[in-house]
Amino acid sequence: MDGVRFDLPQIHSGKVRELYDAGDDRLLMVASDRVSAFDVIMAEPIIDKGRVLTAMTSFWCDEMADVVPGTQLEVDPVRVEAALDGRVLPPGWAGRAVLVRRAEMLQLECIVRGYLAGQAHEEYEKSGTVHGTVMPKGLRMASRLAEPIFTPSTKAAEGHDVNIDFAAAVDLVGSEAAHAARDICLELYRRAAARAADVGFILADTKFELGYVDGVLSLCDEVCTPDSSRLWPADQVVVGTTPPAFDKQPLRDWLAAQPWDRQPPPPALPTEVTTALSARYVAAYERVTGRSLHDWYGATQ
């Protein structure tokens, strides 16, 4: 996708996605095959990653539509092009370009955790809390929590997001919005976790993005993808150790073993790392959805 020109105004370029102004309060959102780790974008693409993120998000938006409306309008590239007055999508964008409603984003990262891992585990080890909330004693890495918990963070324009407790979330966005976001995201997590469990996965945690469309909280951006979630194979989880994950963890592990200061430029990724990452993304999509990625738009073989 890098270097591709398209005759819509580009309004944002993120680590993974590009956003274009499609007019009429619409955006064209395009998921690339880029991958980042330690806040640095790698030079090598991960084949099919963008298609996985888009296909998985579309699946979950359909599954969760009765809980919260989504912002997606069109994912079929033929229908996307028709909605863009016949503009032809650049080569390789099929299956990665989605037409969405423009939303007024809620200024919270809406994280739900069902298990102790990541930053939550690090905080717990230091203070016995998760996002400032005191937790039961005796928890370890990969411990299942008594109930899923809503653990928001700020949206940082620069630098890192800051984990906050629910009271701080209320102060940030107001009581009504904070309570609505918490209730919606907890229900979304329960549904996604149940489906994951049916196919032998544990959804340890995941991050949702919500925004207002015509005054209604709606589901935005990516949903329960390997980039926004920790997805563990249930039969390989051992409490007290870090479980293998169907996400970027193999990349992080490889990078951590390199003589690299975590500043650009990153080391070149060997083919075995990029191939393994691609396979994990595809496997996560196919196991969770019960669908073949080959049937999603943009398949090349």
BAFIKOL-895429 format. One record per residue (C-alpha): y, z, x. Coordinates in pm, 1 decimal. Each point is the difference from the previous one (the first is absolute). Layout:
N
((Y Z X))
...
***
This chain:
301
((0.0 0.0 0.0))
((233.5 68.1 290.6))
((237.1 -293.3 44.0))
((-69.3 -141.4 -347.2))
((314.0 -107.3 -187.5))
((20.3 6.5 -379.1))
((296.0 -102.1 -212.2))
((45.9 333.2 -175.1))
((233.9 263.7 145.9))
((-200.7 244.9 210.5))
((116.4 352.7 -70.7))
((-242.9 210.1 203.0))
((-255.2 -33.5 278.3))
((-227.3 300.3 42.3))
((-292.6 82.8 222.6))
((-235.8 -184.1 -233.7))
((196.7 -156.0 -288.6))
((284.0 -243.8 -48.2))
((222.0 12.5 -309.0))
((191.8 -292.8 -146.0))
((251.6 -6.6 -282.0))
((-156.3 -215.3 -273.1))
((288.7 38.3 -246.3))
((-3.6 141.2 -353.9))
((-74.9 352.6 133.2))
((-314.6 -125.6 170.1))
((-126.5 19.8 356.4))
((-257.2 -200.5 189.8))
((-206.4 243.5 206.4))
((-216.0 -145.1 275.4))
((-259.8 205.8 188.1))
((-52.2 -114.3 358.6))
((-301.1 47.0 225.9))
((207.0 219.1 231.6))
((-127.2 342.5 92.0))
((189.8 293.5 144.8))
((-104.0 323.7 163.8))
((213.5 286.6 125.7))
((296.5 -182.1 -160.2))
((-47.7 -303.3 225.4))
((-100.2 -343.0 -131.7))
((-286.9 -159.9 188.7))
((31.0 -360.5 121.0))
((-337.7 -109.2 -137.2))
((-56.8 -64.1 -372.9))
((-290.3 150.7 -191.8))
((-156.5 -290.7 -183.5))
((-8.5 40.9 -381.0))
((184.6 332.3 8.9))
((288.4 -128.1 -213.8))
((-237.7 -146.7 -256.7))
((-191.7 329.2 -18.1))
((316.0 203.7 -56.1))
((117.3 -238.6 -272.2))
((-335.4 -35.9 -174.2))
((-68.7 373.4 5.0))
((345.4 82.4 -135.0))
((-42.3 -254.3 -280.1))
((-337.7 151.2 -88.6))
((136.9 352.9 -17.7))
((309.5 -99.5 -197.0))
((-228.3 -150.0 -265.1))
((-225.5 306.3 1.6))
((291.0 241.9 -34.9))
((221.0 -191.6 -242.3))
((-67.9 243.7 -284.5))
((133.5 287.5 214.3))
((310.8 -162.1 143.1))
((137.9 -354.5 -17.8))
((-5.3 -204.0 318.5))
((269.3 -228.9 133.7))
((-225.7 -297.7 70.1))
((81.2 -316.1 -197.1))
((-206.5 -275.7 162.5))
((-264.0 -8.7 276.0))
((-154.6 -344.1 -63.4))
((179.7 -225.7 252.3))
((24.5 -284.3 -253.4))
((170.9 230.0 -248.4))
((218.2 150.9 273.5))
((121.6 -345.0 98.2))
((64.2 -93.8 -363.1))
((201.1 320.9 -49.3))
((204.5 -91.2 308.6))
((107.3 -332.2 -154.5))
((-267.5 -195.4 181.4))
((71.0 125.8 351.7))
((-311.1 -48.9 211.3))
((-125.2 307.8 181.7))
((-37.9 -42.0 376.2))
((-353.1 -57.2 134.5))
((-199.6 319.8 13.4))
((201.2 187.8 -261.0))
((-250.4 -53.1 -282.6))
((-155.5 335.7 -85.1))
((269.4 188.1 191.1))
((314.2 -88.8 -196.7))
((66.1 188.1 -324.1))
((287.1 -31.8 -244.8))
((113.4 345.7 -110.3))
((270.1 161.4 -208.0))
((286.2 151.8 194.0))
((-4.2 378.7 -34.3))
((241.2 280.6 75.6))
((-224.1 188.1 239.4))
((-60.7 371.0 -42.1))
((111.6 164.5 322.3))
((-333.3 170.8 55.9))
((-319.6 -93.7 176.6))
((-254.4 113.8 -260.0))
((-302.6 122.2 196.1))
((-306.4 151.5 -165.8))
((-259.3 184.2 206.3))
((-350.3 93.7 -106.1))
((-119.7 93.6 348.8))
((157.7 156.0 305.6))
((79.0 -260.5 266.5))
((276.8 -153.8 205.9))
((340.2 166.5 3.9))
((-112.2 241.8 -270.9))
((-279.5 126.1 223.8))
((236.8 31.0 295.6))
((245.4 205.6 -206.6))
((-278.9 217.7 -140.9))
((-132.0 75.0 348.9))
((345.5 118.6 106.4))
((118.8 191.0 -306.1))
((-268.3 12.8 -269.9))
((217.1 -220.5 -223.0))
((1.3 -360.5 -122.0))
((347.3 -142.3 -64.4))
((127.0 356.9 5.1))
((-246.3 129.0 -260.1))
((-233.2 281.7 105.0))
((-363.4 -111.7 -13.7))
((-325.9 198.4 -13.3))
((-132.7 132.2 328.1))
((-302.7 -152.1 169.3))
((72.9 -368.3 -57.3))
((-95.1 -245.6 272.9))
((43.2 -369.1 70.2))
((-148.8 -199.0 -290.2))
((-29.0 306.1 -226.3))
((15.5 -92.6 -366.7))
((293.1 165.4 -175.0))
((-61.1 198.7 -317.5))
((215.1 -251.5 -189.2))
((187.7 -310.7 111.1))
((355.8 90.1 96.5))
((325.6 -195.0 -18.0))
((164.8 14.0 341.3))
((317.5 -209.2 7.3))
((212.5 -101.1 293.6))
((343.6 -146.6 41.8))
((65.2 -371.4 49.7))
((168.4 -23.3 337.0))
((230.2 -298.0 55.5))
((-58.9 50.2 371.2))
((-258.6 199.3 190.2))
((-280.9 188.9 -169.9))
((-35.2 123.7 -356.9))
((24.5 378.0 -40.2))
((-265.9 193.0 -190.4))
((148.2 218.6 -274.2))
((-124.7 237.5 -267.7))
((28.2 -63.0 -372.2))
((314.7 210.5 -37.8))
((172.7 -218.9 258.8))
((-118.9 -309.0 -188.6))
((161.8 136.2 -316.4))
((322.3 54.6 190.6))
((-17.7 -355.0 135.3))
((-75.7 -203.9 -314.2))
((38.3 245.1 -287.1))
((-248.7 203.8 -200.1))
((-94.1 -267.7 -253.8))
((-69.2 -269.0 258.6))
((-187.2 233.3 235.0))
((-226.4 134.6 -274.3))
((-65.8 -348.5 -138.5))
((-82.9 -134.7 346.5))
((-234.4 290.3 69.7))
((-187.3 -40.1 -329.6))
((-32.0 -376.7 36.3))
((-115.9 10.0 361.0))
((-255.1 275.6 -54.2))
((-158.1 -200.6 -281.5))
((2.0 -317.8 208.5))
((-166.6 184.7 286.0))
((-269.8 145.9 -225.1))
((-87.3 -343.7 -131.9))
((-4.3 -164.3 339.2))
((-198.3 284.6 156.7))
((-260.1 -18.9 -276.2))
((-49.3 -373.3 50.1))
((-17.7 45.1 375.9))
((-265.0 269.5 -44.3))
((-209.8 -234.5 -212.7))
((-35.0 -236.2 298.0))
((-54.6 266.0 266.2))
((357.1 54.4 116.8))
((223.7 305.1 9.2))
((366.9 -68.6 -68.1))
((138.4 279.7 214.7))
((365.6 -71.9 -72.9))
((225.7 -284.0 -101.6))
((368.1 -84.4 -33.0))
((162.4 -150.3 -307.9))
((341.5 -160.9 -37.6))
((178.4 33.1 -333.0))
((319.8 -156.1 -126.7))
((192.8 -50.5 -320.7))
((-18.6 -329.4 -187.8))
((217.5 1.8 -312.8))
((8.2 378.6 22.9))
((-379.8 38.6 13.4))
((-185.6 135.7 303.6))
((-221.7 -278.6 129.2))
((-256.1 -49.3 274.1))
((138.9 -193.9 297.4))
((-102.5 -131.9 339.6))
((-361.8 44.2 111.6))
((-253.1 211.3 -187.6))
((-302.3 182.3 147.1))
((-42.4 -242.7 288.6))
((-145.2 79.0 342.5))
((360.5 5.8 128.7))
((118.9 257.9 -253.2))
((-315.5 214.4 -25.5))
((-266.2 183.6 193.5))
((-331.9 -139.3 -118.6))
((-307.6 168.5 145.9))
((-368.0 -94.9 -32.8))
((-133.6 302.5 -188.7))
((-328.8 15.8 190.6))
((180.3 31.6 333.6))
((241.4 282.4 -82.0))
((-64.5 321.1 193.8))
((242.6 282.2 -73.8))
((171.2 112.1 317.7))
((4.5 -346.7 155.2))
((212.7 -308.7 -56.4))
((-199.6 -238.9 -220.6))
((-19.7 -371.0 76.3))
((244.5 -183.2 -224.2))
((29.0 -347.9 -151.0))
((354.9 -33.5 123.2))
((184.1 -42.6 328.9))
((-173.3 292.0 171.7))
((-210.0 -218.4 236.0))
((324.9 -159.2 118.3))
((163.1 338.7 52.0))
((-306.8 123.8 188.6))
((-4.2 -304.4 228.9))
((372.1 26.8 69.2))
((-25.4 373.1 67.7))
((-248.3 -75.9 277.2))
((237.9 -245.2 169.9))
((264.1 81.9 264.2))
((282.2 -67.6 -246.3))
((309.8 206.6 -73.4))
((11.1 -106.7 -368.8))
((315.5 -200.5 57.2))
((33.9 -377.2 -40.1))
((-154.9 -218.2 120.5))
((-349.5 114.3 -98.2))
((-309.2 -97.4 199.0))
((-175.0 -321.7 -101.7))
((-281.2 65.7 -244.5))
((-344.5 -130.4 95.2))
((-178.4 -224.3 -248.6))
((-261.9 263.2 -75.0))
((271.1 238.9 -125.4))
((174.3 -254.2 -224.2))
((-331.1 -131.0 -134.3))
((-125.4 350.5 -76.3))
((325.9 86.0 -178.7))
((-15.3 -314.4 -212.7))
((-358.5 76.1 -98.1))
((90.9 355.1 -104.5))
((286.3 -116.2 -219.8))
((-219.0 -258.9 -171.4))
((-286.2 246.8 -43.6))
((231.7 257.9 -156.6))
((125.6 -253.0 -254.8))
((-341.0 -136.7 -87.4))
((-171.1 337.2 -35.2))
((272.9 161.8 -206.6))
((62.4 -293.3 -232.8))
((-347.9 -147.9 -15.2))
((157.6 -339.4 66.3))
((-23.7 -249.9 284.0))
((315.9 -68.9 197.4))
((-114.5 -361.3 15.8))
((82.3 -22.4 -371.7))
((359.8 113.7 53.9))
((279.2 -252.7 42.1))
((42.5 -151.1 344.6))
((-362.3 -1.8 117.7))
((-46.4 -249.4 282.2))
((-377.7 -33.0 4.4))
***
